């Protein structure tokens, strides 16, 4: 049976629409608030929600997401808590949910028990930044057994061999990192991105979503023209950097509505 | 999983960079091609006699190798054992770190990289990197935790004098682990022109391999020297372990000599039970951080813990994967030594031999009181204590 991510891309393909993927850190500012964030972003037109699993050492993230990890950890957010939050979200929503983060917390949880629990909570996909396919066989098997997609990254530095490897090992979709850098960096000009993306788009078996450095509706629209979906993270997370959680969510809702509109207009 | 191996035929890591269950490449996709590039470049220079010649030339004429293996007579008399010190403290820049930076910077030059980045804790690796960059005219930027910048201001000044840019890291706990995170972020961003010169036998493959290979000169010399002096192999070789580069350098050439006990001394800070320590193998669990699977000090949810040690160079929550492997295989033994014991070790060597050891190396000296009488022991004196005068004065409540 297809999970919600796979069903979502099937439907989008039929409707000839591009996917708007929104990233927020689970537990920022606390896990109780996270379901509210998910439901609100769904209303704002998000197709897939990417929830960050807080980690003490997010080595591929820029300052915005680093700080949001720190806020979440300070409030006591753990991987168990994140799964509980997904369970709470599921009471009112069938939005496809993907967890994104680093490998160590999952390793401590226990790989196979994690995927069983993740499935039970209603998680559809996993993206582990520091687990390339080479080190990920045990994880891939556990994900597959539980019908959870394992999403791999490709980057501008990935050559043909790596593109083929990710095509072979990945599921759900492929996450293309738009820039050589960390989250929240500055995105390349569109022609350059198009050239690099061509390699990944041509002959793809899975949908390709592009993320890193996309901040405005204009950028989102341009990138959506080149791929199957767009991921926005830091710009949304930044809404929660100051003010009350409710104020942050209001800001995020406004931003995500305009991003969704832009992506869906393509 | 834990098959016992035949140490007489020890040959690790395998071609994927694994030491049994440890090591590997746990990094973001963007870095994977850069690691392959490094692997290929490293294989190439291993077969290149000119590289070997260059390394040997600078090791001898610039670093001052071979370093002596010194028989510590009064220390030996005190403990009733024969104790030899491998004098890495006499290397140019004052510690063993320079063996590695010499090798890596020669490699970076071969790769045509003009910009060098490094992380540093105590500042010794930063100084060693800045030194090599000054020697070869390369740009050098060193990431250093804000906390460490404050406690190692002398080394910060040295790096600046050598022309390096020292970048303070304020994220997380603002210590060595965060400096490593920041260096990795820099590398992800500037991968085309930048060489990341990692300071210890940790990080993603091939770093644990190549840093060990550049440091193994310590053990190769020590093995030759002790055979010449005593006509036999030592009963044990001892070194302090933070990330583990001086220990790996000493241990590696003795791994196949299974009669030689390998002893790694970890920083127990205020005591292992206090929770304020950096004794990763003694008290940690298997985990993944900074591109490798190894032991890690972490909480039950897998978050990396903040560590404590009087010596900034040992103040790190991880440890090189080869140490994790030797530990699990029972080939090496790892023991904790507290801040207080390290201070005793410092005083002991200073007063008995007239040598001021680095606080890191003082941990290895402090272990000697636990050695059975009548043994032949080689201790790696990995660095000299000049950089620690501020810290030591503070402990002794002296204002300089």
HADDOCK unambig.tbl for C-alpha pairs under 7 A between the chains (distance, minus, plus):
assign (segid A and resid 55 and name CA) (segid B and resid 303 and name CA) 6.18 0.50 0.50
assign (segid A and resid 56 and name CA) (segid B and resid 303 and name CA) 5.53 0.50 0.50
assign (segid A and resid 56 and name CA) (segid B and resid 304 and name CA) 6.00 0.50 0.50
assign (segid A and resid 57 and name CA) (segid B and resid 181 and name CA) 6.94 0.50 0.50
assign (segid A and resid 59 and name CA) (segid B and resid 181 and name CA) 5.02 0.50 0.50
assign (segid A and resid 59 and name CA) (segid B and resid 184 and name CA) 6.70 0.50 0.50
assign (segid A and resid 59 and name CA) (segid B and resid 185 and name CA) 6.19 0.50 0.50
assign (segid A and resid 60 and name CA) (segid B and resid 28 and name CA) 6.83 0.50 0.50
assign (segid A and resid 60 and name CA) (segid B and resid 185 and name CA) 6.02 0.50 0.50
assign (segid A and resid 78 and name CA) (segid B and resid 301 and name CA) 6.35 0.50 0.50
assign (segid A and resid 103 and name CA) (segid B and resid 288 and name CA) 6.88 0.50 0.50
assign (segid A and resid 104 and name CA) (segid B and resid 287 and name CA) 5.87 0.50 0.50
assign (segid A and resid 104 and name CA) (segid B and resid 288 and name CA) 5.18 0.50 0.50
assign (segid A and resid 104 and name CA) (segid B and resid 302 and name CA) 5.70 0.50 0.50
assign (segid A and resid 105 and name CA) (segid B and resid 301 and name CA) 5.78 0.50 0.50
assign (segid A and resid 105 and name CA) (segid B and resid 302 and name CA) 4.19 0.50 0.50
assign (segid A and resid 105 and name CA) (segid B and resid 303 and name CA) 6.58 0.50 0.50
assign (segid A and resid 108 and name CA) (segid B and resid 301 and name CA) 6.48 0.50 0.50
assign (segid A and resid 108 and name CA) (segid B and resid 302 and name CA) 5.52 0.50 0.50
assign (segid A and resid 129 and name CA) (segid B and resid 28 and name CA) 5.36 0.50 0.50
assign (segid A and resid 130 and name CA) (segid B and resid 26 and name CA) 4.90 0.50 0.50
assign (segid A and resid 130 and name CA) (segid B and resid 27 and name CA) 4.25 0.50 0.50
assign (segid A and resid 130 and name CA) (segid B and resid 28 and name CA) 4.80 0.50 0.50
assign (segid A and resid 131 and name CA) (segid B and resid 26 and name CA) 5.31 0.50 0.50
assign (segid A and resid 131 and name CA) (segid B and resid 27 and name CA) 6.40 0.50 0.50
assign (segid A and resid 132 and name CA) (segid B and resid 26 and name CA) 6.60 0.50 0.50
assign (segid A and resid 132 and name CA) (segid B and resid 27 and name CA) 6.82 0.50 0.50
assign (segid A and resid 132 and name CA) (segid B and resid 28 and name CA) 6.93 0.50 0.50
assign (segid A and resid 132 and name CA) (segid B and resid 29 and name CA) 6.42 0.50 0.50
assign (segid A and resid 135 and name CA) (segid B and resid 26 and name CA) 6.98 0.50 0.50
assign (segid A and resid 153 and name CA) (segid B and resid 29 and name CA) 6.13 0.50 0.50
assign (segid A and resid 154 and name CA) (segid B and resid 29 and name CA) 6.13 0.50 0.50
assign (segid A and resid 155 and name CA) (segid B and resid 29 and name CA) 6.33 0.50 0.50
assign (segid A and resid 155 and name CA) (segid B and resid 30 and name CA) 5.36 0.50 0.50
assign (segid A and resid 157 and name CA) (segid B and resid 30 and name CA) 5.81 0.50 0.50
assign (segid A and resid 157 and name CA) (segid B and resid 33 and name CA) 6.43 0.50 0.50
assign (segid A and resid 158 and name CA) (segid B and resid 30 and name CA) 6.96 0.50 0.50
assign (segid A and resid 158 and name CA) (segid B and resid 33 and name CA) 6.52 0.50 0.50
assign (segid A and resid 180 and name CA) (segid B and resid 30 and name CA) 6.68 0.50 0.50
assign (segid A and resid 180 and name CA) (segid B and resid 188 and name CA) 6.32 0.50 0.50
assign (segid A and resid 180 and name CA) (segid B and resid 189 and name CA) 5.26 0.50 0.50
assign (segid A and resid 181 and name CA) (segid B and resid 188 and name CA) 5.05 0.50 0.50
assign (segid A and resid 181 and name CA) (segid B and resid 189 and name CA) 3.79 0.50 0.50
assign (segid A and resid 182 and name CA) (segid B and resid 185 and name CA) 6.40 0.50 0.50
assign (segid A and resid 182 and name CA) (segid B and resid 188 and name CA) 6.84 0.50 0.50
assign (segid A and resid 182 and name CA) (segid B and resid 189 and name CA) 6.57 0.50 0.50
